[in-house]
Amino acid sequence: QLQLTESGGGSVLAGESLTLSCAASGTAFGINSMGWFRQSPGKTREMVAMVGGGAARYANSVKGRFTITRSLETMTVDLQMNNLKPEDTAGYYCKFWTLSGEDTWGPGTQVTVSS
């Protein structure tokens, strides 16, 4: 069974940077895509960045500030977040999924950005 663990969250000031990392453990077959999502209290979970068979995709709100990188060899996916804004405050979750749509979520890591 695949398990994901996020790390790298924390509290920063606006304009600062953080790098989130997500590592997989256990059995992983057919993983095709990896991504980062976030959720704030009272809001639905939204895609932040994802990478699959093609180019990486980003939410409009983070384009130019966030960069996703992944390694299928080490089964890791990172999210470099620059120029953080208070509206980036949320719980951040990584997700791995297969071509058939089977997915696995991590437990999440909190990012808090103060102005």
Order of alpha helices (4+ residues) and beta strands (2+ residues): beta-beta-beta-beta-beta-beta-beta-beta-beta-beta-beta
